[in-house]
Amino acid sequence: MVKSRLRRTYVVSVDPGTATAGVCVWSSVKWARSCKLGTLAAGPEDAISISLPRSSGGLYVERAFQLKERVRDFLQPYQTRVERLIVEEMAIYPGRMDAAQDVLGISFFCGVLASDFWALGAEVEMAPVINWKGNMKKDMTAKRIQRRFEEAGLETDKLTSIGKPGHDWDACGIGLWAMGLFGDRASG
């Protein structure tokens, strides 16, 4: 008798930056259970904050490709089994026109990352920043997300910041938003 093994699939949420990205990997089965129950049933499989070295100058295009490669390296164990990618959609807030150039660079990174996963058959969804967290600072967002994990009795030891802290938590928050458990999609 031959046993068939179900192929594990994943949902990935990403907080993009010009030189840093937060990446959070969720089991598709546990993801679906959380969505169905309307509560966080399980934490992420893995999460990280990845940064380019300070010496990585250059154009936004070059940095976007370098950062995409680092994200892909981290996701190598999951790469061909990602069924859904959720990426933060940036916004330019009034009074922050200095950030307009960064938004263009981040948009390019989002585009090259999304196209890779779309080519592998993944569904790609954008998470508008105004909807999932508004203009809340990273440290406050991290505290709110940590509270969600604690309320669900889940550990947060899989969050490994090897880059700029906070991007990993934002990536988790984007995932929670897509589940309907955070930001404007949350019911409570």
Disulfide bonds with the S-S distance in Angstrom:
none
